[in-house]
């Protein structure tokens, strides 16, 4: 695999960084999630020739990018009637990560492929659990108490995903040097 494809894989890892890590200054995110969706969109364009099934994700990126732009801005609160749209986009996000990590695992060695598949499964479980906790008819304090361990576990999963994708880039780069 050439250096350009390896850099594209690294771009996906950085996309996960922007998606899951948040540093704020006066409630303004310095690492906006919309930048992650931009990076994912560019990466899909760069990898679809070697993993044609990634084309399925191309149409997911624009609405997810726009939604994260709307969430990122701080000028007004999104109206309540957009809640079903948020649920639909959450489902799209689940599918996006499931499919992306599945396709990336096909590029990896056996051990790393299994690690990426574990990342995929853990990501889906964490996102689903958080969505379910948020949907429960509980008080805000009860939801926060239930969500905290899930958020912490989600952070660990995020780090695991990022390191796995960076490891994939290194593995592919090493394989390219040996050829």
N, C-alpha and C positions, 0 to 999 in steps of 0.2 A: 504494500500500500504506500502511495507516495506521501510526501510531507504535507501536502495540502489537505489530504483526507485525515491525517493524524491531527492536524491543527483544528479541523472541523470537529473531531471527537473531543478535543480539549475545550472547544467552544461550548459543547453540550455540558461538559462538567462545570464550566463557569456559569452557564445558564442556570444550572441547579443551585449554584452558590447564590446568584441574584434572586432566585425564586424562593429559597428557604431561609436565607440569612438576612436579617433586617437590622440596620443601624439607622436610628432616627435622630434628628436634630430639631427640637421644637415641633414634634409630631410630623416632621417631614422626612420621609424615607430617603436615605442617601443611596440605598441600593434597591431601586425600584424593580418590582416583579415584571413590569412590562418589558424591561430590557432583557430579561430571561426569555420571554416569548419571542422577542426579536431575534435573539441568538439561536433559539430552537428553529425558528423559521429559516434562517440562513443555513443552519446545519443540515436541515432536511433537504434543502435544495442542493447542497454539496454532496450528500450521501445517497440520494435516490438512484443514482446510476448503479451503485454496487448493492444497494438494498432497495429494490423497486417497491416493496410494500410500504415504504415510508411515505409514498405519495398519498396514502390514505390519511396521513396526518396534516397534509398541507392546508386543507380547508379548516382545520381546527385552530390554527395559529391566529388568523386575523380576529375572530371574535374573542378569543382568550386574551389577546394583546389589548384590544379595545376595552374589555372588561377590567383588566388590571390597570389600565390608564385611568378609568373612571374611579376605581377604588383608591388609586394612588393620590389623585388630586384631592385637595382639602377645601375646596371652595363651597361645596354644598353636599348634603347627605343624600344618598340615593333614595328615591321614593320606595315605599313598602311594596307597591305593586310589581317592582322588579325582582322580588324574592324568588318567584318561580324561574325567572331567567337565571338567577344565581345558582339555583339547584341544577338546572340543565347544564350550565357551564361547569359546575363541580363534577358532574358525570362525564362531561367531555374531557375534563382534566384527568380524571381517573383513567379513562380509556387511553388518552394521549401518553401518559407515563407508562402504562402497562405495555402498550405497543412499542413505544420508543425503546424501553429497556429490553424488551424481547428481541427487537431487531439488533440492538447493540450486542446482545449476548451471542448472536450468530456470528459475529466477527471475532469473538474471543476464543482463547484456548479453553479446554474443558473445565479446568478449575475456575477460571475467571468467569466463564459462561454461567456456571452454577452460582457463583457469587452474584452476578448481575440478575439472575432469575430470582434469587433470594431478595435482592434489593427491590425488584419489581413487586414481589408478593408482599413484602413488609410495607412498602409504600401504599399499596392498595388497602391493606388492612388498617393502617394508621389513618389514612384519609377517610375511609368508610366509618371507622369508629368515631372520629371527630365529628363527622357529619351527623351521625346518629345521636351523639351526645347533645349536639346543638339543637336537634329536632325534638328532644324529649321535653315534655311539659313540666319542667322543673324551674325552681328559682334560679336567678343568676348566680348566686353563691354556690348552689349545688352543682350547676353546670360547670362553674369554674373549678370546683373541687374534683369533678370527674375528668375535666379536660386537661388539667395540669399534668398528670402522669402521661397522658397521651401526647401532649405537646412535647414533653421531655423525650419520650420515646421517638417521636417524629423527628426531633433534632438529631438523635443518634442515627436514625435511618437516613436522614439527609446527608450526614457526614459519610456514612457508609456508601451511599450512592455516588457522591462526589469522588471519594477516593477510588471507588471501583471504576468509574468512567475515566479518571486520570490514569489509573493503572492500565486500562484498555488502550489508551493513547500511547503509553509507554511501551506496551507489549507490541502494538502494531508498528511503532517506530523502530523498535529493536528488530522485528521481523523484516522490515524494509531495508535496514542497514545490512542484514545478513544476506539478503538476496543479491 
